[in-house]
Amino acid sequence: MADQTEPESDRVADRAELLPEEQAAGSEDPRAQAEAILEESDERAASRDAAPDSRVEHRTSDEVTADPDAGPTQ
């Protein structure tokens, strides 16, 4: 990612600070890893279809909440 804006560069630098589990696994290039992670994240944020196995369920509260007046279901 050449030619980054300052906030974008800060974003990458912040993400390049490895999480404990990433430190345990190791990383040869934390900055390149951060750029790849953020690029994938941006793609998922822009399009819900970009994430593998992603799906959005559209249900009403009536479909997911039991009616308290109906009594126990069996």
VEXLUM-386789 format. One record per atom (N, C-alpha, C): residue number from 1; atom name; residue in three letters; x, y, z. Coordinates in pm, whole numbers, padded with zeros to 5 digits, always signed. Example, Ala and Ser with C-alpha at 12.3 -4.5 7.8 and 13.67 -1.06 7.14 Angstrom:
REM residues 2
1/N/Ala/+01319/-00569/+00780;
1/CA/Ala/+01230/-00450/+00780;
1/C/Ala/+01320/-00330/+00780;
2/N/Ser/+01285/-00225/+00708;
2/CA/Ser/+01367/-00106/+00714;
2/C/Ser/+01290/+00003/+00787;
This chain:
REM residues 74
1/N/Met/+00083/-00119/+00000;
1/CA/Met/+00000/+00000/+00000;
1/C/Met/+00086/+00124/+00000;
2/N/Ala/+00140/+00159/-00109;
2/CA/Ala/+00218/+00281/-00117;
2/C/Ala/+00123/+00399/-00126;
3/N/Asp/+00176/+00517/-00098;
3/CA/Asp/+00098/+00639/-00108;
3/C/Asp/-00021/+00642/-00013;
4/N/Gln/+00002/+00604/+00112;
4/CA/Gln/-00104/+00606/+00211;
4/C/Gln/-00119/+00745/+00270;
5/N/Thr/-00240/+00779/+00306;
5/CA/Thr/-00262/+00904/+00377;
5/C/Thr/-00214/+00885/+00520;
6/N/Glu/-00191/+00993/+00590;
6/CA/Glu/-00139/+00984/+00727;
6/C/Glu/-00232/+00904/+00818;
7/N/Pro/-00364/+00930/+00819;
7/CA/Pro/-00450/+00848/+00906;
7/C/Pro/-00447/+00701/+00870;
8/N/Glu/-00440/+00670/+00741;
8/CA/Glu/-00433/+00530/+00697;
8/C/Glu/-00302/+00467/+00742;
9/N/Ser/-00194/+00542/+00732;
9/CA/Ser/-00065/+00493/+00777;
9/C/Ser/-00067/+00468/+00928;
10/N/Asp/-00131/+00557/+01003;
10/CA/Asp/-00146/+00538/+01148;
10/C/Asp/-00227/+00414/+01177;
11/N/Arg/-00330/+00391/+01099;
11/CA/Arg/-00416/+00274/+01117;
11/C/Arg/-00336/+00146/+01098;
12/N/Val/-00254/+00143/+00995;
12/CA/Val/-00170/+00026/+00969;
12/C/Val/-00069/+00009/+01082;
13/N/Ala/-00007/+00118/+01123;
13/CA/Ala/+00093/+00112/+01230;
13/C/Ala/+00030/+00059/+01359;
14/N/Asp/-00091/+00106/+01390;
14/CA/Asp/-00160/+00057/+01510;
14/C/Asp/-00187/-00092/+01501;
15/N/Arg/-00232/-00139/+01384;
15/CA/Arg/-00265/-00281/+01368;
15/C/Arg/-00139/-00366/+01361;
16/N/Ala/-00029/-00307/+01323;
16/CA/Ala/+00097/-00382/+01313;
16/C/Ala/+00151/-00419/+01450;
17/N/Glu/+00099/-00355/+01556;
17/CA/Glu/+00136/-00396/+01691;
17/C/Glu/+00066/-00529/+01718;
18/N/Leu/+00144/-00635/+01727;
18/CA/Leu/+00089/-00770/+01733;
18/C/Leu/+00012/-00795/+01862;
19/N/Leu/-00097/-00869/+01848;
19/CA/Leu/-00173/-00916/+01962;
19/C/Leu/-00094/-01029/+02029;
20/N/Pro/-00123/-01060/+02156;
20/CA/Pro/-00046/-01164/+02224;
20/C/Pro/-00041/-01297/+02148;
21/N/Glu/-00154/-01338/+02094;
21/CA/Glu/-00155/-01465/+02020;
21/C/Glu/-00076/-01455/+01890;
22/N/Glu/-00071/-01336/+01830;
22/CA/Glu/+00010/-01317/+01710;
22/C/Glu/+00158/-01316/+01746;
23/N/Gln/+00192/-01259/+01862;
23/CA/Gln/+00331/-01260/+01908;
23/C/Gln/+00377/-01404/+01931;
24/N/Ala/+00289/-01485/+01989;
24/CA/Ala/+00324/-01625/+02016;
24/C/Ala/+00349/-01701/+01886;
25/N/Ala/+00267/-01672/+01784;
25/CA/Ala/+00282/-01739/+01655;
25/C/Ala/+00399/-01682/+01575;
26/N/Gly/+00428/-01554/+01598;
26/CA/Gly/+00536/-01487/+01527;
26/C/Gly/+00489/-01428/+01395;
27/N/Ser/+00562/-01329/+01349;
27/CA/Ser/+00531/-01266/+01221;
27/C/Ser/+00661/-01210/+01163;
28/N/Glu/+00688/-01247/+01039;
28/CA/Glu/+00810/-01197/+00974;
28/C/Glu/+00796/-01051/+00935;
29/N/Asp/+00672/-01008/+00905;
29/CA/Asp/+00649/-00870/+00860;
29/C/Asp/+00516/-00821/+00915;
30/N/Pro/+00514/-00773/+01039;
30/CA/Pro/+00388/-00728/+01100;
30/C/Pro/+00317/-00619/+01020;
31/N/Arg/+00393/-00531/+00957;
31/CA/Arg/+00330/-00423/+00881;
31/C/Arg/+00256/-00478/+00758;
32/N/Ala/+00317/-00570/+00685;
32/CA/Ala/+00252/-00630/+00568;
32/C/Ala/+00131/-00711/+00613;
33/N/Gln/+00145/-00779/+00727;
33/CA/Gln/+00033/-00855/+00782;
33/C/Gln/-00082/-00760/+00817;
34/N/Ala/-00050/-00647/+00878;
34/CA/Ala/-00152/-00549/+00914;
34/C/Ala/-00223/-00495/+00791;
35/N/Glu/-00146/-00464/+00686;
35/CA/Glu/-00206/-00414/+00563;
35/C/Glu/-00304/-00515/+00504;
36/N/Ala/-00266/-00643/+00503;
36/CA/Ala/-00353/-00748/+00448;
36/C/Ala/-00479/-00764/+00532;
37/N/Ile/-00464/-00763/+00664;
37/CA/Ile/-00580/-00777/+00753;
37/C/Ile/-00676/-00661/+00734;
38/N/Leu/-00623/-00540/+00729;
38/CA/Leu/-00709/-00422/+00714;
38/C/Leu/-00775/-00416/+00577;
39/N/Glu/-00704/-00461/+00474;
39/CA/Glu/-00763/-00464/+00340;
39/C/Glu/-00882/-00560/+00337;
40/N/Glu/-00865/-00680/+00395;
40/CA/Glu/-00975/-00776/+00402;
40/C/Glu/-01091/-00720/+00484;
41/N/Ser/-01059/-00656/+00594;
41/CA/Ser/-01162/-00598/+00680;
41/C/Ser/-01241/-00491/+00605;
42/N/Asp/-01171/-00406/+00531;
42/CA/Asp/-01238/-00302/+00453;
42/C/Asp/-01329/-00362/+00347;
43/N/Glu/-01285/-00471/+00283;
43/CA/Glu/-01367/-00538/+00182;
43/C/Glu/-01495/-00593/+00246;
44/N/Arg/-01481/-00655/+00364;
44/CA/Arg/-01599/-00710/+00432;
44/C/Arg/-01692/-00599/+00476;
45/N/Ala/-01638/-00487/+00519;
45/CA/Ala/-01721/-00376/+00562;
45/C/Ala/-01797/-00315/+00443;
46/N/Ala/-01735/-00315/+00326;
46/CA/Ala/-01797/-00257/+00208;
46/C/Ala/-01904/-00349/+00149;
47/N/Ser/-01887/-00479/+00164;
47/CA/Ser/-01981/-00574/+00105;
47/C/Ser/-01993/-00696/+00195;
48/N/Arg/-02111/-00721/+00245;
48/CA/Arg/-02131/-00838/+00331;
48/C/Arg/-02104/-00969/+00257;
49/N/Asp/-02109/-00966/+00124;
49/CA/Asp/-02082/-01086/+00045;
49/C/Asp/-01933/-01114/+00033;
50/N/Ala/-01847/-01020/+00076;
50/CA/Ala/-01703/-01036/+00061;
50/C/Ala/-01646/-01138/+00159;
51/N/Ala/-01711/-01155/+00272;
51/CA/Ala/-01660/-01249/+00373;
51/C/Ala/-01704/-01390/+00338;
52/N/Pro/-01612/-01485/+00346;
52/CA/Pro/-01652/-01623/+00317;
52/C/Pro/-01753/-01672/+00419;
53/N/Asp/-01849/-01748/+00372;
53/CA/Asp/-01953/-01805/+00458;
53/C/Asp/-02036/-01701/+00532;
54/N/Ser/-02040/-01578/+00482;
54/CA/Ser/-02120/-01477/+00550;
54/C/Ser/-02263/-01482/+00500;
55/N/Arg/-02352/-01460/+00591;
55/CA/Arg/-02492/-01450/+00553;
55/C/Arg/-02561/-01364/+00656;
56/N/Val/-02665/-01299/+00612;
56/CA/Val/-02742/-01213/+00700;
56/C/Val/-02882/-01269/+00709;
57/N/Glu/-02927/-01293/+00829;
57/CA/Glu/-03063/-01340/+00849;
57/C/Glu/-03152/-01222/+00880;
58/N/His/-03264/-01215/+00814;
58/CA/His/-03360/-01109/+00838;
58/C/His/-03483/-01172/+00903;
59/N/Arg/-03496/-01151/+01034;
59/CA/Arg/-03610/-01204/+01107;
59/C/Arg/-03672/-01094/+01191;
60/N/Thr/-03798/-01109/+01217;
60/CA/Thr/-03864/-01013/+01306;
60/C/Thr/-03850/-01060/+01450;
61/N/Ser/-03875/-00972/+01544;
61/CA/Ser/-03865/-01011/+01685;
61/C/Ser/-03968/-01118/+01719;
62/N/Asp/-04082/-01121/+01649;
62/CA/Asp/-04183/-01224/+01673;
62/C/Asp/-04130/-01363/+01636;
63/N/Glu/-04040/-01369/+01541;
63/CA/Glu/-03986/-01498/+01497;
63/C/Glu/-03879/-01552/+01592;
64/N/Val/-03825/-01469/+01676;
64/CA/Val/-03717/-01515/+01765;
64/C/Val/-03749/-01504/+01912;
65/N/Thr/-03862/-01444/+01947;
65/CA/Thr/-03897/-01423/+02087;
65/C/Thr/-04022/-01501/+02121;
66/N/Ala/-04017/-01579/+02226;
66/CA/Ala/-04134/-01656/+02269;
66/C/Ala/-04239/-01561/+02326;
67/N/Asp/-04364/-01594/+02302;
67/CA/Asp/-04476/-01518/+02355;
67/C/Asp/-04492/-01556/+02503;
68/N/Pro/-04474/-01462/+02597;
68/CA/Pro/-04483/-01497/+02739;
68/C/Pro/-04622/-01543/+02781;
69/N/Asp/-04725/-01506/+02705;
69/CA/Asp/-04862/-01545/+02738;
69/C/Asp/-04897/-01682/+02682;
70/N/Ala/-04813/-01737/+02598;
70/CA/Ala/-04844/-01865/+02533;
70/C/Ala/-04812/-01984/+02624;
71/N/Gly/-04737/-01962/+02728;
71/CA/Gly/-04699/-02072/+02816;
71/C/Gly/-04582/-02148/+02761;
72/N/Pro/-04538/-02252/+02832;
72/CA/Pro/-04420/-02327/+02786;
72/C/Pro/-04451/-02405/+02658;
73/N/Thr/-04348/-02413/+02575;
73/CA/Thr/-04363/-02493/+02450;
73/C/Thr/-04302/-02630/+02473;
74/N/Gln/-04359/-02728/+02407;
74/CA/Gln/-04308/-02864/+02422;
74/C/Gln/-04290/-02932/+02291;
